[in-house]
């Protein structure tokens, strides 16, 4: 599979910081255990959180179409990653 590159908004400044917040308990756990806590996607309040951008979704679907009918993978398209 070839690498996937997504376009970044041209108006995003080089110095712009992108933030994702952790509560204090998860932050302390990160420091102590040196491990990142990740929630399951089905527990997110926003059902679109973590969804693939359209461009990436199309690329994944094209890649899986090229595998052919004899592919034994349980993953058949982009929805198998998301639902």
N, C-alpha and C positions, 0 to 999 in steps of 0.2 A: 504494500500500500504506500503510495507517495505521501509526503508530508502535507499537512493542511495548514494554510496560512489564511488568517482572517484580516480583513481591512480594519484599521483603527481610524476612528473619526479624525479627519484632518484638522478639526478645531481643537483637539485635545493638545494642550501645551505640554512640552517636554518636562516641565517642572511640576505638572499636575500630579497630586498624590491620590491614589485610589485606596479607599479604606474599607475594611470589613471588621466589624466589632465583635469582641468576645466579652462575655461577662467575666467578673473577677475570678470566680471559681475555675472556669475553663482556662483563663490566662495563667493562673497559679499552677494548675495541672500541667499545662504546656511546659512551663519552666522546670517543674520538678521531675516530670516523667520523660521530658524531651520527646514527647509524642503528641501528635495533633488529634484532637477529638473532632469527629465528623458526624453530623446527624444524617440519618437515612433520609433520602429525598422524599419519601412518602410522608414524612412528618413536617414538612415545610408548610407554613401558612399560605404562602403564595405558590399556587400550583404550577406557575411558569418558572419559578426559581430553579436554576440548574438545567433548564432546557437547552438543547443545542440551538445555536443560531441557524437560520435557514440555510446559509451557505454550507455550513458544516454538515447539516442534516442531509443535504443533497449529495455531498461528497461521500458520506458514509453509505448512503443508499446505492450510489453508483458502484462503490467498491464491492458491496455484497452481491449486487447483480452479476458482477464479473466472476463470482466463485462457481457458478453453475449449480445444477440440480443435485449432484452427488456430494455436495458439501455436508458434512455431519455436524457442523457447528450449531449449537442451540440459538445462537444469535443470527437472525436473518435480516434485520433492518434496524434503522435508528431507534424505532420504538422499543426494541428489546433492551436497550440501555436505559430507557426512561420510565417505563411503566411498571 
